[in-house]
Amino acid sequence: MWREIRQVARRELGAFFGSPVAYLFLGAFLVVTLFVFFWVETFFARNIADVRPLFRWMPLLLLFLVAALTMRAWAEERRAW
């Protein structure tokens, strides 16, 4: 069972990172995460080493990025049929 899961995951990740869209999504994720963490939550102005604000914003960010990724994957699968 784990071997099949590993094969499917390897195939899907290989297909995803074979296109420039993957690097666009990774770049967008990093830019938005760093913007929220350092600019919106003013990490350095609080004078405390705390990543709680990052984890407070992470579900919202992942909600939009994961939805966009899955919609793209579904569209590609539908087109392949």
mmCIF file of the N, C-alpha and C atoms, coordinates in Angstrom:
data_MODEL
# 
_entry.id   MODEL 
# 
loop_
_atom_site.group_PDB 
_atom_site.id 
_atom_site.type_symbol 
_atom_site.label_atom_id 
_atom_site.label_alt_id 
_atom_site.label_comp_id 
_atom_site.label_asym_id 
_atom_site.label_entity_id 
_atom_site.label_seq_id 
_atom_site.pdbx_PDB_ins_code 
_atom_site.Cartn_x 
_atom_site.Cartn_y 
_atom_site.Cartn_z 
_atom_site.occupancy 
_atom_site.B_iso_or_equiv 
_atom_site.pdbx_formal_charge 
_atom_site.auth_seq_id 
_atom_site.auth_comp_id 
_atom_site.auth_asym_id 
_atom_site.auth_atom_id 
_atom_site.pdbx_PDB_model_num 
ATOM 1   N N  . MET A 1 1  ? 0.816   -1.194 0.000   1.00 0.00 ? 1  MET A N  1 
ATOM 2   C CA . MET A 1 1  ? 0.000   0.000  0.000   1.00 0.00 ? 1  MET A CA 1 
ATOM 3   C C  . MET A 1 1  ? 0.861   1.261  0.000   1.00 0.00 ? 1  MET A C  1 
ATOM 4   N N  . TRP A 1 2  ? 1.873   1.311  0.853   1.00 0.00 ? 2  TRP A N  1 
ATOM 5   C CA . TRP A 1 2  ? 2.716   2.503  0.926   1.00 0.00 ? 2  TRP A CA 1 
ATOM 6   C C  . TRP A 1 2  ? 3.507   2.701  -0.362  1.00 0.00 ? 2  TRP A C  1 
ATOM 7   N N  . ARG A 1 3  ? 3.848   1.614  -1.007  1.00 0.00 ? 3  ARG A N  1 
ATOM 8   C CA . ARG A 1 3  ? 4.604   1.728  -2.254  1.00 0.00 ? 3  ARG A CA 1 
ATOM 9   C C  . ARG A 1 3  ? 3.763   2.408  -3.333  1.00 0.00 ? 3  ARG A C  1 
ATOM 10  N N  . GLU A 1 4  ? 2.480   2.047  -3.404  1.00 0.00 ? 4  GLU A N  1 
ATOM 11  C CA . GLU A 1 4  ? 1.592   2.675  -4.383  1.00 0.00 ? 4  GLU A CA 1 
ATOM 12  C C  . GLU A 1 4  ? 1.390   4.149  -4.077  1.00 0.00 ? 4  GLU A C  1 
ATOM 13  N N  . ILE A 1 5  ? 1.233   4.460  -2.807  1.00 0.00 ? 5  ILE A N  1 
ATOM 14  C CA . ILE A 1 5  ? 1.063   5.857  -2.406  1.00 0.00 ? 5  ILE A CA 1 
ATOM 15  C C  . ILE A 1 5  ? 2.309   6.653  -2.767  1.00 0.00 ? 5  ILE A C  1 
ATOM 16  N N  . ARG A 1 6  ? 3.470   6.079  -2.509  1.00 0.00 ? 6  ARG A N  1 
ATOM 17  C CA . ARG A 1 6  ? 4.727   6.754  -2.840  1.00 0.00 ? 6  ARG A CA 1 
ATOM 18  C C  . ARG A 1 6  ? 4.863   6.967  -4.347  1.00 0.00 ? 6  ARG A C  1 
ATOM 19  N N  . GLN A 1 7  ? 4.452   5.980  -5.130  1.00 0.00 ? 7  GLN A N  1 
ATOM 20  C CA . GLN A 1 7  ? 4.533   6.108  -6.582  1.00 0.00 ? 7  GLN A CA 1 
ATOM 21  C C  . GLN A 1 7  ? 3.608   7.208  -7.096  1.00 0.00 ? 7  GLN A C  1 
ATOM 22  N N  . VAL A 1 8  ? 2.395   7.247  -6.585  1.00 0.00 ? 8  VAL A N  1 
ATOM 23  C CA . VAL A 1 8  ? 1.446   8.282  -7.006  1.00 0.00 ? 8  VAL A CA 1 
ATOM 24  C C  . VAL A 1 8  ? 1.947   9.658  -6.582  1.00 0.00 ? 8  VAL A C  1 
ATOM 25  N N  . ALA A 1 9  ? 2.436   9.770  -5.356  1.00 0.00 ? 9  ALA A N  1 
ATOM 26  C CA . ALA A 1 9  ? 2.942   11.058 -4.878  1.00 0.00 ? 9  ALA A CA 1 
ATOM 27  C C  . ALA A 1 9  ? 4.140   11.504 -5.702  1.00 0.00 ? 9  ALA A C  1 
ATOM 28  N N  . ARG A 1 10 ? 5.045   10.602 -6.014  1.00 0.00 ? 10 ARG A N  1 
ATOM 29  C CA . ARG A 1 10 ? 6.215   10.946 -6.821  1.00 0.00 ? 10 ARG A CA 1 
ATOM 30  C C  . ARG A 1 10 ? 5.800   11.411 -8.216  1.00 0.00 ? 10 ARG A C  1 
ATOM 31  N N  . ARG A 1 11 ? 4.824   10.725 -8.807  1.00 0.00 ? 11 ARG A N  1 
ATOM 32  C CA . ARG A 1 11 ? 4.357   11.103 -10.145 1.00 0.00 ? 11 ARG A CA 1 
ATOM 33  C C  . ARG A 1 11 ? 3.689   12.479 -10.124 1.00 0.00 ? 11 ARG A C  1 
ATOM 34  N N  . GLU A 1 12 ? 2.833   12.708 -9.142  1.00 0.00 ? 12 GLU A N  1 
ATOM 35  C CA . GLU A 1 12 ? 2.123   13.985 -9.064  1.00 0.00 ? 12 GLU A CA 1 
ATOM 36  C C  . GLU A 1 12 ? 3.080   15.141 -8.768  1.00 0.00 ? 12 GLU A C  1 
ATOM 37  N N  . LEU A 1 13 ? 3.993   14.949 -7.835  1.00 0.00 ? 13 LEU A N  1 
ATOM 38  C CA . LEU A 1 13 ? 4.955   16.013 -7.527  1.00 0.00 ? 13 LEU A CA 1 
ATOM 39  C C  . LEU A 1 13 ? 5.893   16.271 -8.696  1.00 0.00 ? 13 LEU A C  1 
ATOM 40  N N  . GLY A 1 14 ? 6.283   15.217 -9.389  1.00 0.00 ? 14 GLY A N  1 
ATOM 41  C CA . GLY A 1 14 ? 7.123   15.391 -10.567 1.00 0.00 ? 14 GLY A CA 1 
ATOM 42  C C  . GLY A 1 14 ? 6.417   16.175 -11.661 1.00 0.00 ? 14 GLY A C  1 
ATOM 43  N N  . ALA A 1 15 ? 5.144   15.870 -11.857 1.00 0.00 ? 15 ALA A N  1 
ATOM 44  C CA . ALA A 1 15 ? 4.370   16.618 -12.859 1.00 0.00 ? 15 ALA A CA 1 
ATOM 45  C C  . ALA A 1 15 ? 4.173   18.061 -12.428 1.00 0.00 ? 15 ALA A C  1 
ATOM 46  N N  . PHE A 1 16 ? 3.955   18.276 -11.139 1.00 0.00 ? 16 PHE A N  1 
ATOM 47  C CA . PHE A 1 16 ? 3.732   19.638 -10.654 1.00 0.00 ? 16 PHE A CA 1 
ATOM 48  C C  . PHE A 1 16 ? 4.996   20.479 -10.763 1.00 0.00 ? 16 PHE A C  1 
ATOM 49  N N  . PHE A 1 17 ? 6.128   19.926 -10.324 1.00 0.00 ? 17 PHE A N  1 
ATOM 50  C CA . PHE A 1 17 ? 7.372   20.698 -10.359 1.00 0.00 ? 17 PHE A CA 1 
ATOM 51  C C  . PHE A 1 17 ? 8.033   20.682 -11.734 1.00 0.00 ? 17 PHE A C  1 
ATOM 52  N N  . GLY A 1 18 ? 7.447   19.991 -12.670 1.00 0.00 ? 18 GLY A N  1 
ATOM 53  C CA . GLY A 1 18 ? 7.940   20.028 -14.033 1.00 0.00 ? 18 GLY A CA 1 
ATOM 54  C C  . GLY A 1 18 ? 7.482   21.262 -14.789 1.00 0.00 ? 18 GLY A C  1 
ATOM 55  N N  . SER A 1 19 ? 6.556   21.990 -14.203 1.00 0.00 ? 19 SER A N  1 
ATOM 56  C CA . SER A 1 19 ? 6.042   23.199 -14.851 1.00 0.00 ? 19 SER A CA 1 
ATOM 57  C C  . SER A 1 19 ? 6.456   24.425 -14.038 1.00 0.00 ? 19 SER A C  1 
ATOM 58  N N  . PRO A 1 20 ? 6.520   25.587 -14.683 1.00 0.00 ? 20 PRO A N  1 
ATOM 59  C CA . PRO A 1 20 ? 6.895   26.803 -13.953 1.00 0.00 ? 20 PRO A CA 1 
ATOM 60  C C  . PRO A 1 20 ? 5.826   27.285 -12.982 1.00 0.00 ? 20 PRO A C  1 
ATOM 61  N N  . VAL A 1 21 ? 4.621   26.746 -13.078 1.00 0.00 ? 21 VAL A N  1 
ATOM 62  C CA . VAL A 1 21 ? 3.549   27.162 -12.178 1.00 0.00 ? 21 VAL A CA 1 
ATOM 63  C C  . VAL A 1 21 ? 3.895   26.834 -10.730 1.00 0.00 ? 21 VAL A C  1 
ATOM 64  N N  . ALA A 1 22 ? 4.569   25.721 -10.515 1.00 0.00 ? 22 ALA A N  1 
ATOM 65  C CA . ALA A 1 22 ? 4.936   25.326 -9.155  1.00 0.00 ? 22 ALA A CA 1 
ATOM 66  C C  . ALA A 1 22 ? 5.839   26.375 -8.520  1.00 0.00 ? 22 ALA A C  1 
ATOM 67  N N  . TYR A 1 23 ? 6.778   26.869 -9.264  1.00 0.00 ? 23 TYR A N  1 
ATOM 68  C CA . TYR A 1 23 ? 7.699   27.859 -8.724  1.00 0.00 ? 23 TYR A CA 1 
ATOM 69  C C  . TYR A 1 23 ? 7.003   29.206 -8.530  1.00 0.00 ? 23 TYR A C  1 
ATOM 70  N N  . LEU A 1 24 ? 6.001   29.496 -9.354  1.00 0.00 ? 24 LEU A N  1 
ATOM 71  C CA . LEU A 1 24 ? 5.196   30.700 -9.138  1.00 0.00 ? 24 LEU A CA 1 
ATOM 72  C C  . LEU A 1 24 ? 4.412   30.596 -7.836  1.00 0.00 ? 24 LEU A C  1 
ATOM 73  N N  . PHE A 1 25 ? 3.812   29.446 -7.590  1.00 0.00 ? 25 PHE A N  1 
ATOM 74  C CA . PHE A 1 25 ? 3.070   29.265 -6.347  1.00 0.00 ? 25 PHE A CA 1 
ATOM 75  C C  . PHE A 1 25 ? 3.993   29.306 -5.133  1.00 0.00 ? 25 PHE A C  1 
ATOM 76  N N  . LEU A 1 26 ? 5.133   28.684 -5.221  1.00 0.00 ? 26 LEU A N  1 
ATOM 77  C CA . LEU A 1 26 ? 6.081   28.740 -4.107  1.00 0.00 ? 26 LEU A CA 1 
ATOM 78  C C  . LEU A 1 26 ? 6.553   30.165 -3.848  1.00 0.00 ? 26 LEU A C  1 
ATOM 79  N N  . GLY A 1 27 ? 6.842   30.892 -4.918  1.00 0.00 ? 27 GLY A N  1 
ATOM 80  C CA . GLY A 1 27 ? 7.252   32.285 -4.771  1.00 0.00 ? 27 GLY A CA 1 
ATOM 81  C C  . GLY A 1 27 ? 6.146   33.134 -4.177  1.00 0.00 ? 27 GLY A C  1 
ATOM 82  N N  . ALA A 1 28 ? 4.919   32.945 -4.641  1.00 0.00 ? 28 ALA A N  1 
ATOM 83  C CA . ALA A 1 28 ? 3.791   33.705 -4.097  1.00 0.00 ? 28 ALA A CA 1 
ATOM 84  C C  . ALA A 1 28 ? 3.585   33.383 -2.620  1.00 0.00 ? 28 ALA A C  1 
ATOM 85  N N  . PHE A 1 29 ? 3.707   32.106 -2.283  1.00 0.00 ? 29 PHE A N  1 
ATOM 86  C CA . PHE A 1 29 ? 3.562   31.708 -0.881  1.00 0.00 ? 29 PHE A CA 1 
ATOM 87  C C  . PHE A 1 29 ? 4.617   32.385 -0.010  1.00 0.00 ? 29 PHE A C  1 
ATOM 88  N N  . LEU A 1 30 ? 5.858   32.366 -0.451  1.00 0.00 ? 30 LEU A N  1 
ATOM 89  C CA . LEU A 1 30 ? 6.931   32.987 0.329   1.00 0.00 ? 30 LEU A CA 1 
ATOM 90  C C  . LEU A 1 30 ? 6.755   34.498 0.444   1.00 0.00 ? 30 LEU A C  1 
ATOM 91  N N  . VAL A 1 31 ? 6.407   35.141 -0.645  1.00 0.00 ? 31 VAL A N  1 
ATOM 92  C CA . VAL A 1 31 ? 6.242   36.599 -0.617  1.00 0.00 ? 31 VAL A CA 1 
ATOM 93  C C  . VAL A 1 31 ? 5.108   36.993 0.320   1.00 0.00 ? 31 VAL A C  1 
ATOM 94  N N  . VAL A 1 32 ? 3.969   36.342 0.201   1.00 0.00 ? 32 VAL A N  1 
ATOM 95  C CA . VAL A 1 32 ? 2.833   36.695 1.054   1.00 0.00 ? 32 VAL A CA 1 
ATOM 96  C C  . VAL A 1 32 ? 3.123   36.361 2.508   1.00 0.00 ? 32 VAL A C  1 
ATOM 97  N N  . THR A 1 33 ? 3.740   35.226 2.762   1.00 0.00 ? 33 THR A N  1 
ATOM 98  C CA . THR A 1 33 ? 4.064   34.846 4.138   1.00 0.00 ? 33 THR A CA 1 
ATOM 99  C C  . THR A 1 33 ? 5.036   35.840 4.768   1.00 0.00 ? 33 THR A C  1 
ATOM 100 N N  . LEU A 1 34 ? 6.075   36.185 4.048   1.00 0.00 ? 34 LEU A N  1 
ATOM 101 C CA . LEU A 1 34 ? 7.048   37.137 4.592   1.00 0.00 ? 34 LEU A CA 1 
ATOM 102 C C  . LEU A 1 34 ? 6.444   38.520 4.766   1.00 0.00 ? 34 LEU A C  1 
ATOM 103 N N  . PHE A 1 35 ? 5.588   38.938 3.834   1.00 0.00 ? 35 PHE A N  1 
ATOM 104 C CA . PHE A 1 35 ? 4.924   40.236 3.966   1.00 0.00 ? 35 PHE A CA 1 
ATOM 105 C C  . PHE A 1 35 ? 4.068   40.284 5.219   1.00 0.00 ? 35 PHE A C  1 
ATOM 106 N N  . VAL A 1 36 ? 3.251   39.265 5.416   1.00 0.00 ? 36 VAL A N  1 
ATOM 107 C CA . VAL A 1 36 ? 2.376   39.232 6.588   1.00 0.00 ? 36 VAL A CA 1 
ATOM 108 C C  . VAL A 1 36 ? 3.202   39.176 7.865   1.00 0.00 ? 36 VAL A C  1 
ATOM 109 N N  . PHE A 1 37 ? 4.217   38.354 7.880   1.00 0.00 ? 37 PHE A N  1 
ATOM 110 C CA . PHE A 1 37 ? 4.975   38.162 9.107   1.00 0.00 ? 37 PHE A CA 1 
ATOM 111 C C  . PHE A 1 37 ? 5.787   39.390 9.491   1.00 0.00 ? 37 PHE A C  1 
ATOM 112 N N  . PHE A 1 38 ? 6.452   39.999 8.533   1.00 0.00 ? 38 PHE A N  1 
ATOM 113 C CA . PHE A 1 38 ? 7.339   41.111 8.869   1.00 0.00 ? 38 PHE A CA 1 
ATOM 114 C C  . PHE A 1 38 ? 6.685   42.477 8.760   1.00 0.00 ? 38 PHE A C  1 
ATOM 115 N N  . TRP A 1 39 ? 5.698   42.635 7.871   1.00 0.00 ? 39 TRP A N  1 
ATOM 116 C CA . TRP A 1 39 ? 5.124   43.967 7.669   1.00 0.00 ? 39 TRP A CA 1 
ATOM 117 C C  . TRP A 1 39 ? 3.814   44.134 8.432   1.00 0.00 ? 39 TRP A C  1 
ATOM 118 N N  . VAL A 1 40 ? 2.888   43.236 8.231   1.00 0.00 ? 40 VAL A N  1 
ATOM 119 C CA . VAL A 1 40 ? 1.573   43.368 8.859   1.00 0.00 ? 40 VAL A CA 1 
ATOM 120 C C  . VAL A 1 40 ? 1.670   43.146 10.359  1.00 0.00 ? 40 VAL A C  1 
ATOM 121 N N  . GLU A 1 41 ? 2.378   42.133 10.773  1.00 0.00 ? 41 GLU A N  1 
ATOM 122 C CA . GLU A 1 41 ? 2.465   41.813 12.200  1.00 0.00 ? 41 GLU A CA 1 
ATOM 123 C C  . GLU A 1 41 ? 3.641   42.500 12.886  1.00 0.00 ? 41 GLU A C  1 
ATOM 124 N N  . THR A 1 42 ? 4.395   43.292 12.180  1.00 0.00 ? 42 THR A N  1 
ATOM 125 C CA . THR A 1 42 ? 5.531   44.053 12.714  1.00 0.00 ? 42 THR A CA 1 
ATOM 126 C C  . THR A 1 42 ? 6.381   43.214 13.681  1.00 0.00 ? 42 THR A C  1 
ATOM 127 N N  . PHE A 1 43 ? 6.998   42.214 13.139  1.00 0.00 ? 43 PHE A N  1 
ATOM 128 C CA . PHE A 1 43 ? 7.788   41.265 13.924  1.00 0.00 ? 43 PHE A CA 1 
ATOM 129 C C  . PHE A 1 43 ? 8.881   41.956 14.729  1.00 0.00 ? 43 PHE A C  1 
ATOM 130 N N  . PHE A 1 44 ? 9.616   42.862 14.090  1.00 0.00 ? 44 PHE A N  1 
ATOM 131 C CA . PHE A 1 44 ? 10.742  43.495 14.782  1.00 0.00 ? 44 PHE A CA 1 
ATOM 132 C C  . PHE A 1 44 ? 10.302  44.599 15.738  1.00 0.00 ? 44 PHE A C  1 
ATOM 133 N N  . ALA A 1 45 ? 9.146   45.194 15.518  1.00 0.00 ? 45 ALA A N  1 
ATOM 134 C CA . ALA A 1 45 ? 8.680   46.281 16.385  1.00 0.00 ? 45 ALA A CA 1 
ATOM 135 C C  . ALA A 1 45 ? 8.183   45.769 17.731  1.00 0.00 ? 45 ALA A C  1 
ATOM 136 N N  . ARG A 1 46 ? 7.825   44.503 17.805  1.00 0.00 ? 46 ARG A N  1 
ATOM 137 C CA . ARG A 1 46 ? 7.286   43.963 19.053  1.00 0.00 ? 46 ARG A CA 1 
ATOM 138 C C  . ARG A 1 46 ? 8.367   43.571 20.049  1.00 0.00 ? 46 ARG A C  1 
ATOM 139 N N  . ASN A 1 47 ? 9.606   43.470 19.598  1.00 0.00 ? 47 ASN A N  1 
ATOM 140 C CA . ASN A 1 47 ? 10.731  43.130 20.474  1.00 0.00 ? 47 ASN A CA 1 
ATOM 141 C C  . ASN A 1 47 ? 10.569  41.790 21.184  1.00 0.00 ? 47 ASN A C  1 
ATOM 142 N N  . ILE A 1 48 ? 9.955   40.837 20.507  1.00 0.00 ? 48 ILE A N  1 
ATOM 143 C CA . ILE A 1 48 ? 9.784   39.510 21.077  1.00 0.00 ? 48 ILE A CA 1 
ATOM 144 C C  . ILE A 1 48 ? 9.888   38.494 19.933  1.00 0.00 ? 48 ILE A C  1 
ATOM 145 N N  . ALA A 1 49 ? 10.585  37.407 20.172  1.00 0.00 ? 49 ALA A N  1 
ATOM 146 C CA . ALA A 1 49 ? 10.745  36.365 19.168  1.00 0.00 ? 49 ALA A CA 1 
ATOM 147 C C  . ALA A 1 49 ? 9.540   35.433 19.258  1.00 0.00 ? 49 ALA A C  1 
ATOM 148 N N  . ASP A 1 50 ? 8.548   35.701 18.436  1.00 0.00 ? 50 ASP A N  1 
ATOM 149 C CA . ASP A 1 50 ? 7.298   34.973 18.506  1.00 0.00 ? 50 ASP A CA 1 
ATOM 150 C C  . ASP A 1 50 ? 6.774   34.723 17.096  1.00 0.00 ? 50 ASP A C  1 
ATOM 151 N N  . VAL A 1 51 ? 6.418   33.481 16.802  1.00 0.00 ? 51 VAL A N  1 
ATOM 152 C CA . VAL A 1 51 ? 5.892   33.169 15.478  1.00 0.00 ? 51 VAL A CA 1 
ATOM 153 C C  . VAL A 1 51 ? 4.383   32.913 15.511  1.00 0.00 ? 51 VAL A C  1 
ATOM 154 N N  . ARG A 1 52 ? 3.732   33.216 16.602  1.00 0.00 ? 52 ARG A N  1 
ATOM 155 C CA . ARG A 1 52 ? 2.278   33.031 16.676  1.00 0.00 ? 52 ARG A CA 1 
ATOM 156 C C  . ARG A 1 52 ? 1.524   33.808 15.598  1.00 0.00 ? 52 ARG A C  1 
ATOM 157 N N  . PRO A 1 53 ? 1.907   35.043 15.288  1.00 0.00 ? 53 PRO A N  1 
ATOM 158 C CA . PRO A 1 53 ? 1.189   35.738 14.210  1.00 0.00 ? 53 PRO A CA 1 
ATOM 159 C C  . PRO A 1 53 ? 1.299   35.016 12.865  1.00 0.00 ? 53 PRO A C  1 
ATOM 160 N N  . LEU A 1 54 ? 2.419   34.395 12.617  1.00 0.00 ? 54 LEU A N  1 
ATOM 161 C CA . LEU A 1 54 ? 2.572   33.642 11.381  1.00 0.00 ? 54 LEU A CA 1 
ATOM 162 C C  . LEU A 1 54 ? 1.576   32.493 11.328  1.00 0.00 ? 54 LEU A C  1 
ATOM 163 N N  . PHE A 1 55 ? 1.429   31.773 12.418  1.00 0.00 ? 55 PHE A N  1 
ATOM 164 C CA . PHE A 1 55 ? 0.498   30.655 12.450  1.00 0.00 ? 55 PHE A CA 1 
ATOM 165 C C  . PHE A 1 55 ? -0.950  31.110 12.515  1.00 0.00 ? 55 PHE A C  1 
ATOM 166 N N  . ARG A 1 56 ? -1.190  32.344 12.916  1.00 0.00 ? 56 ARG A N  1 
ATOM 167 C CA . ARG A 1 56 ? -2.546  32.877 12.898  1.00 0.00 ? 56 ARG A CA 1 
ATOM 168 C C  . ARG A 1 56 ? -2.980  33.159 11.462  1.00 0.00 ? 56 ARG A C  1 
ATOM 169 N N  . TRP A 1 57 ? -2.060  33.606 10.610  1.00 0.00 ? 57 TRP A N  1 
ATOM 170 C CA . TRP A 1 57 ? -2.374  33.928 9.213   1.00 0.00 ? 57 TRP A CA 1 
ATOM 171 C C  . TRP A 1 57 ? -2.242  32.730 8.281   1.00 0.00 ? 57 TRP A C  1 
ATOM 172 N N  . MET A 1 58 ? -1.512  31.706 8.679   1.00 0.00 ? 58 MET A N  1 
ATOM 173 C CA . MET A 1 58 ? -1.228  30.582 7.795   1.00 0.00 ? 58 MET A CA 1 
ATOM 174 C C  . MET A 1 58 ? -2.473  29.855 7.286   1.00 0.00 ? 58 MET A C  1 
ATOM 175 N N  . PRO A 1 59 ? -3.480  29.563 8.109   1.00 0.00 ? 59 PRO A N  1 
ATOM 176 C CA . PRO A 1 59 ? -4.657  28.864 7.564   1.00 0.00 ? 59 PRO A CA 1 
ATOM 177 C C  . PRO A 1 59 ? -5.349  29.643 6.449   1.00 0.00 ? 59 PRO A C  1 
ATOM 178 N N  . LEU A 1 60 ? -5.440  30.935 6.581   1.00 0.00 ? 60 LEU A N  1 
ATOM 179 C CA . LEU A 1 60 ? -6.081  31.748 5.544   1.00 0.00 ? 60 LEU A CA 1 
ATOM 180 C C  . LEU A 1 60 ? -5.270  31.716 4.249   1.00 0.00 ? 60 LEU A C  1 
ATOM 181 N N  . LEU A 1 61 ? -3.978  31.843 4.368   1.00 0.00 ? 61 LEU A N  1 
ATOM 182 C CA . LEU A 1 61 ? -3.113  31.802 3.197   1.00 0.00 ? 61 LEU A CA 1 
ATOM 183 C C  . LEU A 1 61 ? -3.175  30.436 2.515   1.00 0.00 ? 61 LEU A C  1 
ATOM 184 N N  . LEU A 1 62 ? -3.083  29.383 3.293   1.00 0.00 ? 62 LEU A N  1 
ATOM 185 C CA . LEU A 1 62 ? -3.127  28.043 2.722   1.00 0.00 ? 62 LEU A CA 1 
ATOM 186 C C  . LEU A 1 62 ? -4.494  27.726 2.125   1.00 0.00 ? 62 LEU A C  1 
ATOM 187 N N  . LEU A 1 63 ? -5.546  28.277 2.692   1.00 0.00 ? 63 LEU A N  1 
ATOM 188 C CA . LEU A 1 63 ? -6.881  28.060 2.144   1.00 0.00 ? 63 LEU A CA 1 
ATOM 189 C C  . LEU A 1 63 ? -6.953  28.503 0.686   1.00 0.00 ? 63 LEU A C  1 
ATOM 190 N N  . PHE A 1 64 ? -6.409  29.672 0.383   1.00 0.00 ? 64 PHE A N  1 
ATOM 191 C CA . PHE A 1 64 ? -6.467  30.181 -0.981  1.00 0.00 ? 64 PHE A CA 1 
ATOM 192 C C  . PHE A 1 64 ? -5.472  29.487 -1.903  1.00 0.00 ? 64 PHE A C  1 
ATOM 193 N N  . LEU A 1 65 ? -4.265  29.252 -1.435  1.00 0.00 ? 65 LEU A N  1 
ATOM 194 C CA . LEU A 1 65 ? -3.269  28.628 -2.301  1.00 0.00 ? 65 LEU A CA 1 
ATOM 195 C C  . LEU A 1 65 ? -3.596  27.166 -2.601  1.00 0.00 ? 65 LEU A C  1 
ATOM 196 N N  . VAL A 1 66 ? -4.035  26.423 -1.612  1.00 0.00 ? 66 VAL A N  1 
ATOM 197 C CA . VAL A 1 66 ? -4.374  25.016 -1.841  1.00 0.00 ? 66 VAL A CA 1 
ATOM 198 C C  . VAL A 1 66 ? -5.595  24.913 -2.741  1.00 0.00 ? 66 VAL A C  1 
ATOM 199 N N  . ALA A 1 67 ? -6.561  25.804 -2.562  1.00 0.00 ? 67 ALA A N  1 
ATOM 200 C CA . ALA A 1 67 ? -7.733  25.788 -3.443  1.00 0.00 ? 67 ALA A CA 1 
ATOM 201 C C  . ALA A 1 67 ? -7.322  26.057 -4.889  1.00 0.00 ? 67 ALA A C  1 
ATOM 202 N N  . ALA A 1 68 ? -6.432  26.996 -5.100  1.00 0.00 ? 68 ALA A N  1 
ATOM 203 C CA . ALA A 1 68 ? -5.988  27.288 -6.460  1.00 0.00 ? 68 ALA A CA 1 
ATOM 204 C C  . ALA A 1 68 ? -5.227  26.109 -7.055  1.00 0.00 ? 68 ALA A C  1 
ATOM 205 N N  . LEU A 1 69 ? -4.416  25.455 -6.264  1.00 0.00 ? 69 LEU A N  1 
ATOM 206 C CA . LEU A 1 69 ? -3.665  24.294 -6.761  1.00 0.00 ? 69 LEU A CA 1 
ATOM 207 C C  . LEU A 1 69 ? -4.580  23.129 -7.112  1.00 0.00 ? 69 LEU A C  1 
ATOM 208 N N  . THR A 1 70 ? -5.566  22.859 -6.272  1.00 0.00 ? 70 THR A N  1 
ATOM 209 C CA . THR A 1 70 ? -6.451  21.740 -6.558  1.00 0.00 ? 70 THR A CA 1 
ATOM 210 C C  . THR A 1 70 ? -7.352  22.037 -7.746  1.00 0.00 ? 70 THR A C  1 
ATOM 211 N N  . MET A 1 71 ? -7.791  23.271 -7.908  1.00 0.00 ? 71 MET A N  1 
ATOM 212 C CA . MET A 1 71 ? -8.595  23.604 -9.083  1.00 0.00 ? 71 MET A CA 1 
ATOM 213 C C  . MET A 1 71 ? -7.795  23.393 -10.355 1.00 0.00 ? 71 MET A C  1 
ATOM 214 N N  . ARG A 1 72 ? -6.525  23.758 -10.317 1.00 0.00 ? 72 ARG A N  1 
ATOM 215 C CA . ARG A 1 72 ? -5.670  23.558 -11.490 1.00 0.00 ? 72 ARG A CA 1 
ATOM 216 C C  . ARG A 1 72 ? -5.489  22.068 -11.772 1.00 0.00 ? 72 ARG A C  1 
ATOM 217 N N  . ALA A 1 73 ? -5.280  21.280 -10.732 1.00 0.00 ? 73 ALA A N  1 
ATOM 218 C CA . ALA A 1 73 ? -5.098  19.840 -10.916 1.00 0.00 ? 73 ALA A CA 1 
ATOM 219 C C  . ALA A 1 73 ? -6.367  19.191 -11.467 1.00 0.00 ? 73 ALA A C  1 
ATOM 220 N N  . TRP A 1 74 ? -7.526  19.600 -10.960 1.00 0.00 ? 74 TRP A N  1 
ATOM 221 C CA . TRP A 1 74 ? -8.777  19.049 -11.473 1.00 0.00 ? 74 TRP A CA 1 
ATOM 222 C C  . TRP A 1 74 ? -8.983  19.431 -12.932 1.00 0.00 ? 74 TRP A C  1 
ATOM 223 N N  . ALA A 1 75 ? -8.658  20.657 -13.283 1.00 0.00 ? 75 ALA A N  1 
ATOM 224 C CA . ALA A 1 75 ? -8.818  21.093 -14.674 1.00 0.00 ? 75 ALA A CA 1 
ATOM 225 C C  . ALA A 1 75 ? -7.903  20.291 -15.597 1.00 0.00 ? 75 ALA A C  1 
ATOM 226 N N  . GLU A 1 76 ? -6.686  20.033 -15.154 1.00 0.00 ? 76 GLU A N  1 
ATOM 227 C CA . GLU A 1 76 ? -5.760  19.250 -15.978 1.00 0.00 ? 76 GLU A CA 1 
ATOM 228 C C  . GLU A 1 76 ? -6.226  17.806 -16.118 1.00 0.00 ? 76 GLU A C  1 
ATOM 229 N N  . GLU A 1 77 ? -6.769  17.237 -15.046 1.00 0.00 ? 77 GLU A N  1 
ATOM 230 C CA . GLU A 1 77 ? -7.273  15.867 -15.137 1.00 0.00 ? 77 GLU A CA 1 
ATOM 231 C C  . GLU A 1 77 ? -8.486  15.794 -16.057 1.00 0.00 ? 77 GLU A C  1 
ATOM 232 N N  . ARG A 1 78 ? -9.354  16.764 -15.959 1.00 0.00 ? 78 ARG A N  1 
ATOM 233 C CA . ARG A 1 78 ? -10.541 16.789 -16.813 1.00 0.00 ? 78 ARG A CA 1 
ATOM 234 C C  . ARG A 1 78 ? -10.138 16.937 -18.283 1.00 0.00 ? 78 ARG A C  1 
ATOM 235 N N  . ARG A 1 79 ? -9.144  17.761 -18.530 1.00 0.00 ? 79 ARG A N  1 
ATOM 236 C CA . ARG A 1 79 ? -8.664  17.958 -19.900 1.00 0.00 ? 79 ARG A CA 1 
ATOM 237 C C  . ARG A 1 79 ? -8.025  16.677 -20.433 1.00 0.00 ? 79 ARG A C  1 
ATOM 238 N N  . ALA A 1 80 ? -7.383  15.898 -19.561 1.00 0.00 ? 80 ALA A N  1 
ATOM 239 C CA . ALA A 1 80 ? -6.725  14.658 -19.991 1.00 0.00 ? 80 ALA A CA 1 
ATOM 240 C C  . ALA A 1 80 ? -7.746  13.580 -20.356 1.00 0.00 ? 80 ALA A C  1 
ATOM 241 N N  . TRP A 1 81 ? -8.938  13.649 -19.803 1.00 0.00 ? 81 TRP A N  1 
ATOM 242 C CA . TRP A 1 81 ? -9.952  12.650 -20.125 1.00 0.00 ? 81 TRP A CA 1 
ATOM 243 C C  . TRP A 1 81 ? -10.471 12.945 -21.469 1.00 0.00 ? 81 TRP A C  1 
# 
